[in-house]
Amino acid sequence: MIKDGYYGEFGGAYIPEMLYPPVEELRLNYEKILASKSFQNEFQELLKSYVGRPTPLYFAKNLSKKIGCKIYLKREDLCHTGAHKINNTVGQILIAKHLGKNRIIAETGAGQHGVATATACALMGMECLVYMGEKDIKRQAPNVSRMKMLGAKVVPATSGSKTLKDATNEAIRDWINNPESTHYIIGSVVGPHPYPDLVAQLQSVISKEVKKQLKELEGRDYPDYLVACVGGGSNAAGLYYDYLEDERTKIIAVEAAGKGILTSESAATTQLGNVGIIHGSKTLLMQNKDGQITEPYSISAGLDYPGIGPMHAHLFTSQRAEFISIDDHEAMQAGLALSKTEGIIPAIETSHAFAIFKHKDFQPEDVLVFNLSGRGDKDLATYIDYFKLEE
């Protein structure tokens, strides 16, 4: 799907001259490193013994009965650190070692990528700085404590909306100042080429496992539908990757509508965005008539990004994927419903995916695979406050 760093018209590397050397170093070497036997041996062993892969493909019989179709959950919430993010950070730190880097920086919104980065850095003995919006630091306090306990330095981003976009800006500034010693681990399929492709390849372990597991469970290696939430979109890219060219499988991407698409507080990029450039990539982006980025909003810290990855922008414009926008209320209700139906508390980001059933009908024979991308521990305070569960 990617050619010369582009997915259709989206992608590329629109970067300042000072960032060209480290980005070019990564571009020239990442495919060779990924293909090397030494990298693959170490990566696969860590995925198995440290991350806890393969993660189960769980048949949600209660939810299936309630909805009236066959629903499987890819249990990325059971990965070490509680989300899919660790697949990418372990892989990128191994790449950083191959490139001779000894300092790691990262950005994070919901905190899961920050925790996964801090975890992998602790394992590999790397210095770790994590940039996080001041607003997100407050609403994701448990993950901030975890990062600090793992030895990372958490640096607040105090500009703009004080969320993921601003944390990314600060991380890029750091990288410009420290290009030779530092590797920047981008947590999603965003940023300049080769990051969208690199992250997607590292996360593709998800779809590769789904193919094997479905073959055992259903007698065929493809589902009728794949469903995942999309902010930047790494969990979705990982689930979709091995099915992108398989037209038998329909793809559903779920965005955060926030308080409503027609309000000024939303993160539904495909509904509100236009073609633009953000963080070094040409993609769909929420912006005003003057081209200035507008502030996104979602109750989930991991989905309030003003753009989407170039792969997802191409999936949308080419109509390979159907995008559904889910508001805060729908997502929170879906998270509570999954908790009570299957005994699994999902991250609020993930909850958005489970809110599609009021928007789309399925047939009894349809097989759906949802990426349950993260567990809800980090969001308990938000759930409790929203539903007043302490009463």
C-alpha positions as CSV (number, residue, x, y, z in Angstrom):
1,M,0.0,0.0,0.0
2,I,2.9,2.4,0.6
3,K,5.1,3.6,-2.2
4,D,8.0,6.0,-1.9
5,G,6.8,7.0,1.5
6,Y,3.2,7.7,0.5
7,Y,-0.1,6.0,0.9
8,G,-1.8,7.4,-2.2
9,E,-1.4,11.2,-1.8
10,F,-0.7,11.0,2.0
11,G,2.6,10.6,3.8
12,G,6.0,11.9,2.9
13,A,8.6,13.7,5.1
14,Y,7.9,17.4,5.5
15,I,10.6,18.2,8.0
16,P,12.9,21.1,8.9
17,E,16.5,20.8,7.6
18,M,17.8,20.1,11.1
19,L,15.8,16.9,11.3
20,Y,16.8,15.6,8.0
21,P,19.9,13.7,9.2
22,P,18.2,11.5,11.8
23,V,15.1,10.9,9.8
24,E,17.2,10.0,6.7
25,E,19.4,7.7,8.8
26,L,16.3,5.8,10.0
27,R,14.8,5.7,6.5
28,L,18.0,4.2,5.0
29,N,18.3,1.6,7.6
30,Y,15.0,0.5,9.1
31,E,14.0,-2.0,6.4
32,K,17.4,-3.6,6.5
33,I,17.4,-3.9,10.3
34,L,13.8,-5.2,10.4
35,A,14.7,-8.0,7.9
36,S,17.9,-9.0,9.7
37,K,18.1,-12.3,11.4
38,S,19.6,-10.8,14.6
39,F,16.8,-8.3,14.9
40,Q,14.0,-10.8,14.3
41,N,15.4,-13.3,16.7
42,E,15.7,-10.8,19.5
43,F,12.3,-9.1,18.7
44,Q,10.4,-12.4,18.5
45,E,11.9,-13.7,21.7
46,L,11.0,-10.5,23.5
47,L,7.4,-10.5,22.1
48,K,7.0,-14.1,23.4
49,S,8.8,-14.0,26.8
50,Y,8.5,-10.3,27.8
51,V,5.4,-8.9,26.1
52,G,3.4,-12.1,26.5
53,R,2.5,-12.9,22.9
54,P,0.5,-14.3,21.2
55,T,-2.4,-12.5,22.9
56,P,-5.7,-14.5,22.9
57,L,-8.4,-14.1,20.3
58,Y,-11.3,-14.3,22.6
59,F,-14.8,-15.3,21.5
60,A,-17.1,-12.9,23.4
61,K,-20.1,-15.2,23.7
62,N,-22.2,-12.9,25.9
63,L,-21.7,-9.9,23.6
64,S,-22.2,-12.0,20.5
65,K,-25.5,-13.3,21.8
66,K,-26.6,-9.8,22.8
67,I,-25.7,-8.3,19.4
68,G,-26.6,-11.2,17.2
69,C,-23.3,-11.9,15.3
70,K,-19.9,-13.6,16.1
71,I,-17.7,-11.2,18.0
72,Y,-14.0,-11.9,18.7
73,L,-11.8,-9.7,20.8
74,K,-8.0,-9.5,20.1
75,R,-6.8,-9.1,23.7
76,E,-4.0,-6.5,23.4
77,D,-5.0,-5.4,26.9
78,L,-3.3,-8.5,28.1
79,C,0.1,-7.4,26.8
80,H,2.7,-6.4,29.4
81,T,1.9,-2.8,30.3
82,G,-1.8,-3.2,29.3
83,A,-1.9,-2.2,25.7
84,H,-0.6,-2.8,22.2
85,K,2.0,0.0,22.5
86,I,4.7,-2.3,23.8
87,N,4.9,-4.1,20.5
88,N,6.2,-0.9,18.9
89,T,8.5,0.3,21.7
90,V,10.3,-3.0,22.1
91,G,10.9,-3.0,18.3
92,Q,12.0,0.6,18.0
93,I,14.4,0.3,21.0
94,L,16.1,-2.6,19.3
95,I,16.4,-0.5,16.1
96,A,17.9,2.3,18.2
97,K,20.5,-0.1,19.5
98,H,21.4,-1.1,16.0
99,L,21.8,2.6,15.1
100,G,24.0,3.2,18.2
101,K,21.6,5.5,20.0
102,N,21.6,5.6,23.9
103,R,18.9,8.1,24.6
104,I,15.2,7.7,23.9
105,I,12.5,10.3,23.8
106,A,8.8,9.8,23.2
107,E,5.4,11.6,23.3
108,T,2.3,10.3,24.9
109,G,-1.4,11.2,25.3
110,A,-3.2,8.5,27.2
111,G,0.1,7.5,28.8
112,Q,0.2,3.9,27.4
113,H,2.9,4.6,24.9
114,G,4.8,6.5,27.5
115,V,4.6,3.6,29.9
116,A,5.6,1.1,27.1
117,T,8.6,3.3,26.2
118,A,9.7,3.6,29.8
119,T,9.3,-0.1,30.3
120,A,11.4,-1.0,27.3
121,C,14.0,1.6,28.2
122,A,14.3,0.1,31.7
123,L,14.8,-3.3,30.2
124,M,17.5,-2.1,27.8
125,G,19.2,0.3,30.1
126,M,18.4,3.4,28.0
127,E,17.9,7.0,29.2
128,C,14.2,7.9,28.7
129,L,12.3,11.2,28.5
130,V,8.6,11.2,27.9
131,Y,6.8,14.4,26.8
132,M,3.2,14.6,27.9
133,G,0.6,17.4,27.8
134,E,0.0,19.0,31.1
135,K,-3.8,18.3,30.8
136,D,-3.1,14.6,30.1
137,I,-0.7,14.4,33.0
138,K,-3.6,15.3,35.3
139,R,-6.2,13.0,33.8
140,Q,-3.8,10.0,33.3
141,A,-2.1,10.2,36.7
142,P,-1.7,6.4,37.2
143,N,0.4,6.1,34.0
144,V,2.5,9.1,35.0
145,S,3.4,7.4,38.3
146,R,4.2,4.2,36.4
147,M,6.6,6.0,34.0
148,K,8.4,7.7,36.9
149,M,8.7,4.4,38.8
150,L,10.2,2.8,35.7
151,G,12.9,5.5,35.7
152,A,11.6,7.8,33.0
153,K,11.6,11.6,33.2
154,V,8.1,13.0,32.4
155,V,8.3,16.4,30.8
156,P,5.0,18.5,30.7
157,A,4.0,20.3,27.5
158,T,2.4,23.5,28.7
159,S,1.5,25.2,25.3
160,G,-1.6,25.0,23.2
161,S,-4.2,22.5,24.3
162,K,-1.6,20.9,26.6
163,T,-2.4,17.5,25.1
164,L,-0.9,15.0,22.6
165,K,-0.3,17.4,19.7
166,D,1.7,19.7,22.0
167,A,3.7,16.8,23.6
168,T,4.7,15.8,20.0
169,N,5.8,19.3,19.3
170,E,8.1,19.3,22.4
171,A,9.5,15.9,21.5
172,I,10.4,17.1,18.0
173,R,12.2,20.2,19.5
174,D,14.2,17.9,21.7
175,W,15.2,15.7,18.8
176,I,16.3,18.7,16.7
177,N,18.7,19.6,19.6
178,N,20.0,16.1,20.2
179,P,20.0,14.2,16.8
180,E,23.2,12.2,17.2
181,S,22.5,10.5,20.5
182,T,18.7,10.3,20.5
183,H,16.1,8.1,18.9
184,Y,12.6,9.4,18.9
185,I,10.0,6.6,19.4
186,I,6.8,7.9,17.8
187,G,3.9,5.9,19.3
188,S,1.5,5.9,16.4
189,V,1.4,5.6,12.6
190,V,2.0,9.4,12.2
191,G,5.0,11.6,11.6
192,P,7.4,11.8,8.7
193,H,8.3,8.7,6.6
194,P,9.4,6.1,7.6
195,Y,7.6,6.2,10.9
196,P,4.1,5.4,9.7
197,D,5.4,2.3,7.9
198,L,7.8,1.4,10.6
199,V,5.2,1.5,13.4
200,A,2.6,-0.4,11.2
201,Q,5.1,-3.1,10.5
202,L,6.0,-3.6,14.1
203,Q,2.3,-3.6,15.1
204,S,1.4,-6.0,12.3
205,V,2.1,-8.9,14.7
206,I,-1.5,-8.3,15.7
207,S,-3.0,-9.2,12.3
208,K,-0.6,-12.0,11.7
209,E,-1.7,-13.7,14.9
210,V,-5.4,-13.0,14.1
211,K,-5.0,-14.9,10.8
212,K,-3.6,-18.0,12.5
213,Q,-6.1,-17.8,15.4
214,L,-9.1,-17.4,13.2
215,K,-8.1,-20.4,11.1
216,E,-8.1,-22.5,14.3
217,L,-11.4,-21.0,15.6
218,E,-13.4,-20.5,12.4
219,G,-11.8,-22.7,9.8
220,R,-10.8,-19.6,7.8
221,D,-8.1,-17.0,8.3
222,Y,-10.2,-13.9,7.6
223,P,-13.1,-12.1,9.3
224,D,-16.0,-10.3,7.7
225,Y,-15.2,-7.2,9.6
226,L,-12.2,-5.7,11.5
227,V,-13.0,-2.9,14.0
228,A,-10.6,-0.6,15.8
229,C,-10.5,2.9,17.3
230,V,-8.4,5.5,15.4
231,G,-6.6,8.5,16.8
232,G,-3.2,8.4,15.2
233,G,-4.1,4.8,14.5
234,S,-1.4,2.3,15.5
235,N,-3.7,-0.3,17.0
236,A,-5.9,-0.1,14.0
237,A,-2.9,-0.3,11.6
238,G,-1.7,-3.4,13.4
239,L,-5.1,-5.1,13.1
240,Y,-5.7,-4.1,9.5
241,Y,-2.1,-4.7,8.1
242,D,-2.3,-8.2,6.7
243,Y,-5.9,-7.6,5.4
244,L,-5.4,-4.4,3.6
245,E,-5.4,-6.1,0.2
246,D,-8.0,-8.7,1.1
247,E,-11.4,-7.4,-0.1
248,R,-13.2,-10.2,1.6
249,T,-12.7,-8.4,4.9
250,K,-14.4,-5.0,5.5
251,I,-12.6,-2.5,7.6
252,I,-14.3,-0.2,10.2
253,A,-12.4,2.6,11.8
254,V,-13.9,4.4,14.8
255,E,-13.1,8.1,15.5
256,A,-13.8,10.2,18.6
257,A,-16.7,12.7,17.9
258,G,-16.1,14.2,21.4
259,K,-19.2,16.3,22.4
260,G,-20.5,16.0,18.8
261,I,-19.3,16.6,15.3
262,L,-21.2,19.9,15.0
263,T,-19.8,21.2,18.3
264,S,-16.4,22.9,18.5
265,E,-15.2,20.0,20.8
266,S,-14.5,16.9,18.6
267,A,-11.7,14.9,17.1
268,A,-13.5,13.4,14.1
269,T,-10.8,14.2,11.6
270,T,-12.4,12.5,8.6
271,Q,-15.6,14.5,9.1
272,L,-14.0,17.8,10.0
273,G,-10.5,17.7,8.4
274,N,-8.9,18.7,5.2
275,V,-5.6,17.8,3.6
276,G,-2.7,19.4,5.5
277,I,0.7,18.8,7.1
278,I,1.2,18.0,10.7
279,H,4.3,16.6,12.4
280,G,6.1,16.0,9.2
281,S,3.3,14.2,7.3
282,K,0.7,15.1,4.7
283,T,-2.6,13.8,5.9
284,L,-6.1,14.7,6.9
285,L,-6.0,17.4,9.5
286,M,-8.5,19.5,11.5
287,Q,-7.7,23.2,10.6
288,N,-9.4,26.5,10.1
289,K,-9.8,28.4,6.8
290,D,-6.3,29.9,7.3
291,G,-4.7,26.5,7.7
292,Q,-4.1,26.8,11.5
293,I,-4.6,23.6,13.4
294,T,-7.8,23.5,15.5
295,E,-7.8,22.0,18.9
296,P,-9.3,18.5,19.1
297,Y,-11.3,17.2,22.0
298,S,-12.2,13.7,23.3
299,I,-12.9,12.3,26.7
300,S,-10.2,9.8,25.8
301,A,-6.6,11.2,26.0
302,G,-5.4,8.9,23.3
303,L,-7.9,10.0,20.6
304,D,-7.8,13.8,20.9
305,Y,-5.3,14.2,18.1
306,P,-6.2,16.7,15.3
307,G,-5.2,14.4,12.5
308,I,-5.0,10.7,11.5
309,G,-2.1,8.7,10.2
310,P,-1.5,8.8,6.4
311,M,-2.4,5.1,6.0
312,H,-5.9,5.8,7.5
313,A,-6.3,9.0,5.5
314,H,-5.8,6.9,2.4
315,L,-8.1,4.1,3.7
316,F,-10.8,6.8,4.1
317,T,-10.4,8.7,0.8
318,S,-10.1,5.4,-1.2
319,Q,-13.2,4.1,0.7
320,R,-11.3,0.9,1.7
321,A,-12.4,1.6,5.2
322,E,-15.7,2.9,6.7
323,F,-15.2,5.5,9.3
324,I,-17.8,5.9,12.1
325,S,-17.7,8.8,14.6
326,I,-18.6,8.0,18.2
327,D,-19.3,10.7,20.9
328,D,-18.2,10.7,24.5
329,H,-21.5,9.5,25.9
330,E,-21.7,6.6,23.4
331,A,-18.2,5.5,24.2
332,M,-18.6,5.6,27.9
333,Q,-21.8,3.7,27.8
334,A,-20.2,1.1,25.5
335,G,-17.2,0.7,27.9
336,L,-19.6,0.2,30.9
337,A,-21.7,-2.3,28.8
338,L,-18.6,-4.4,27.9
339,S,-17.5,-4.4,31.5
340,K,-20.8,-5.8,32.6
341,T,-21.3,-8.2,29.7
342,E,-17.9,-9.8,29.4
343,G,-16.1,-8.8,32.6
344,I,-13.5,-6.8,30.7
345,I,-13.0,-3.1,31.5
346,P,-11.6,-1.5,28.3
347,A,-9.6,1.7,27.9
348,I,-11.9,4.6,26.9
349,E,-10.1,4.8,23.6
350,T,-11.1,1.1,22.9
351,S,-14.7,1.8,24.2
352,H,-15.3,3.9,21.1
353,A,-15.0,0.8,18.9
354,F,-17.7,-1.0,20.9
355,A,-20.2,1.7,20.4
356,I,-20.8,1.0,16.7
357,F,-23.7,-1.3,17.1
358,K,-26.3,1.6,17.1
359,H,-24.8,2.8,13.9
360,K,-24.4,-0.4,11.9
361,D,-26.2,-3.7,11.6
362,F,-24.6,-7.1,11.2
363,Q,-25.9,-10.5,10.1
364,P,-25.9,-13.6,12.4
365,E,-23.2,-15.3,10.4
366,D,-20.9,-12.2,10.3
367,V,-17.5,-12.7,12.1
368,L,-16.2,-9.5,13.6
369,V,-12.7,-9.0,15.2
370,F,-12.3,-6.0,17.5
371,N,-8.9,-4.8,18.6
372,L,-9.3,-4.5,22.4
373,S,-6.3,-2.3,22.4
374,G,-6.0,-1.4,26.0
375,R,-7.3,-2.1,29.5
376,G,-9.2,0.4,31.5
377,D,-7.1,0.7,34.7
378,K,-5.8,4.1,33.6
379,D,-9.3,5.4,33.1
380,L,-11.0,4.2,36.3
381,A,-11.1,7.7,37.7
382,T,-12.8,9.0,34.6
383,Y,-15.3,6.2,34.5
384,I,-16.0,6.7,38.2
385,D,-16.5,10.4,37.8
386,Y,-18.7,10.0,34.7
387,F,-21.0,7.3,36.1
388,K,-20.7,8.4,39.8
389,L,-19.9,4.8,40.6
390,E,-18.7,5.6,44.1
391,E,-22.3,6.1,45.0
